[in-house]
């Protein structure tokens, strides 16, 4: 029964607002103690999305693992690289012919490579996430809702990616 509770707890922790497609992964080798995570590449027109996603992944690795996280390849045993390949914001709910809720979809290519052996530890070329955000319909000063939604999306992305890599799905 302890395995059941551990599995249920793991699923609860790793579930989030977003979703992802499973990639190829193997367990992180025991001799990997540090991971370089340079800022992801942004192939979209969305300004600074790569910075938010990279920061969320770094924060999640620091919070949940013993790995030393660095941006310096020379001091790392592994390299996590990523490329944002798609950003889409689509209206999903309307009120009085005005969009009140939008869905943000982000797709990425990701890989974790053992720098000593040059072997792929994890790879997913179609990692997808989705987050919704509402636009205030109240008159008055405009409050940009997209920024907080992107922060939520990035945090959910970071949690899911780190869980996926650590659990070798």
C-alpha positions as CSV (number, residue, x, y, z in Angstrom):
1,X,0.0,0.0,0.0
2,X,2.9,2.4,0.5
3,X,3.7,2.1,-3.2
4,X,0.1,3.1,-4.0
5,X,0.3,6.2,-1.8
6,X,3.7,7.2,-3.2
7,X,2.3,6.8,-6.8
8,X,-0.8,8.8,-5.9
9,X,1.3,11.5,-4.2
10,X,3.6,11.7,-7.3
11,X,0.7,12.0,-9.7
12,X,-0.9,14.7,-7.5
13,X,2.4,16.7,-7.4
14,X,3.2,16.3,-11.0
15,X,-0.3,17.2,-12.3
16,X,-0.8,20.8,-13.3
17,X,-2.8,23.1,-15.5
18,X,-0.7,22.2,-18.5
19,X,-0.1,19.0,-20.4
20,X,2.8,17.5,-22.1
21,X,3.6,14.7,-24.5
22,X,6.0,12.0,-23.2
23,X,9.5,11.9,-24.6
24,X,12.3,9.4,-24.6
25,X,14.1,9.3,-21.3
26,X,16.4,7.2,-19.2
27,X,17.4,7.6,-15.6
28,X,19.9,10.4,-14.9
29,X,23.3,8.7,-14.5
30,X,24.6,8.6,-10.9
31,X,27.8,10.5,-11.8
32,X,25.8,13.6,-13.0
33,X,26.0,16.1,-10.1
34,X,25.6,19.4,-12.0
35,X,23.4,20.4,-14.9
36,X,24.0,23.4,-17.2
37,X,20.7,25.1,-18.1
38,X,21.4,28.0,-20.5
39,X,18.6,30.3,-21.5
40,X,16.3,28.4,-23.9
41,X,16.2,29.5,-27.6
42,X,13.1,31.4,-28.6
43,X,12.0,30.7,-32.2
44,X,8.7,32.6,-31.7
45,X,7.8,36.3,-31.8
46,X,6.8,36.2,-28.1
47,X,9.2,38.5,-26.3
48,X,11.1,36.9,-23.3
49,X,9.1,33.7,-23.1
50,X,12.3,31.7,-23.2
51,X,13.5,33.6,-20.1
52,X,10.4,32.8,-18.1
53,X,10.5,29.1,-19.0
54,X,14.2,28.7,-18.3
55,X,13.9,30.5,-15.0
56,X,10.9,28.2,-14.0
57,X,12.9,25.1,-14.8
58,X,16.0,26.3,-12.9
59,X,13.9,27.1,-9.9
60,X,12.2,23.7,-9.9
61,X,15.5,21.8,-10.2
62,X,16.9,23.9,-7.3
63,X,13.8,23.3,-5.2
64,X,13.4,19.6,-5.8
65,X,16.8,18.1,-6.5
66,X,20.3,17.9,-5.2
67,X,21.8,18.8,-8.6
68,X,24.0,21.9,-8.9
69,X,22.4,24.1,-11.5
70,X,24.7,26.4,-13.6
71,X,24.8,28.2,-16.9
72,X,28.5,27.3,-17.3
73,X,29.0,24.2,-19.5
74,X,32.6,23.7,-18.3
75,X,31.5,23.0,-14.7
76,X,28.5,20.8,-15.6
77,X,28.1,17.0,-16.1
78,X,24.9,17.4,-18.1
79,X,23.3,20.0,-20.4
80,X,19.5,20.7,-20.6
81,X,18.8,22.6,-23.7
82,X,15.5,23.9,-25.0
83,X,13.9,25.7,-27.9
84,X,10.5,27.4,-27.8
85,X,9.0,26.4,-31.2
86,X,5.5,27.7,-30.9
87,X,3.5,30.3,-29.0
88,X,-0.2,30.8,-29.5
89,X,-2.8,32.9,-27.7
90,X,-6.3,32.0,-28.7
91,X,-9.6,33.4,-27.4
92,X,-11.7,30.6,-25.9
93,X,-14.6,32.3,-24.0
94,X,-16.6,35.3,-25.2
95,X,-19.0,37.6,-23.5
96,X,-21.1,40.1,-25.5
97,X,-18.9,39.4,-28.5
98,X,-15.7,40.3,-26.6
99,X,-13.1,37.7,-25.7
100,X,-12.9,37.3,-21.9
101,X,-10.7,34.2,-21.7
102,X,-7.6,33.2,-23.7
103,X,-5.7,30.0,-24.0
104,X,-1.9,30.2,-24.2
105,X,-0.2,27.2,-25.9
106,X,3.6,26.8,-25.9
107,X,5.5,24.0,-27.7
108,X,9.2,23.2,-27.1
109,X,12.0,20.9,-28.2
110,X,14.0,19.7,-25.1
111,X,17.0,17.5,-24.5
112,X,19.2,16.5,-21.6
113,X,22.6,15.3,-22.6
114,X,25.3,13.6,-20.5
115,X,28.4,15.8,-21.3
116,X,30.9,13.1,-20.4
117,X,29.5,10.4,-22.7
118,X,27.5,12.7,-25.0
119,X,24.5,10.4,-24.7
120,X,21.0,11.6,-24.6
121,X,19.3,11.2,-21.2
122,X,16.0,12.8,-22.2
123,X,14.5,14.1,-25.4
124,X,11.1,15.5,-26.4
125,X,10.7,17.4,-29.6
126,X,7.0,18.3,-29.0
127,X,6.6,19.2,-25.4
128,X,3.4,21.1,-25.2
129,X,1.7,23.2,-22.5
130,X,-1.5,25.2,-22.2
131,X,-2.7,27.8,-19.7
132,X,-5.9,29.9,-19.7
133,X,-6.2,33.5,-18.5
134,X,-9.1,36.0,-18.2
135,X,-9.2,39.6,-19.3
136,X,-11.0,41.9,-16.9
137,X,-14.3,43.2,-18.4
138,X,-14.6,45.9,-15.7
139,X,-14.1,49.5,-16.8
140,X,-11.1,51.2,-15.4
141,X,-7.4,50.9,-15.6
142,X,-6.2,48.1,-17.8
143,X,-4.5,45.3,-15.9
144,X,-2.5,43.0,-18.1
145,X,-3.6,39.4,-17.3
146,X,-1.2,37.7,-19.7
147,X,1.9,38.3,-17.6
148,X,0.6,36.4,-14.6
149,X,-0.8,33.7,-16.9
150,X,2.6,33.3,-18.5
151,X,4.1,33.0,-15.0
152,X,1.6,30.3,-14.1
153,X,2.3,28.5,-17.4
154,X,6.1,28.7,-16.8
155,X,5.8,27.3,-13.2
156,X,3.5,24.4,-14.3
157,X,5.9,23.8,-17.2
158,X,8.9,23.7,-14.9
159,X,7.2,21.3,-12.4
160,X,6.1,19.0,-15.2
161,X,9.4,18.9,-17.0
162,X,11.5,18.3,-13.9
163,X,9.0,15.5,-12.8
164,X,9.2,13.9,-16.3
165,X,13.0,14.0,-16.3
166,X,13.4,12.7,-12.7
167,X,10.7,10.0,-13.1
168,X,12.1,8.9,-16.5
169,X,8.7,8.7,-18.2
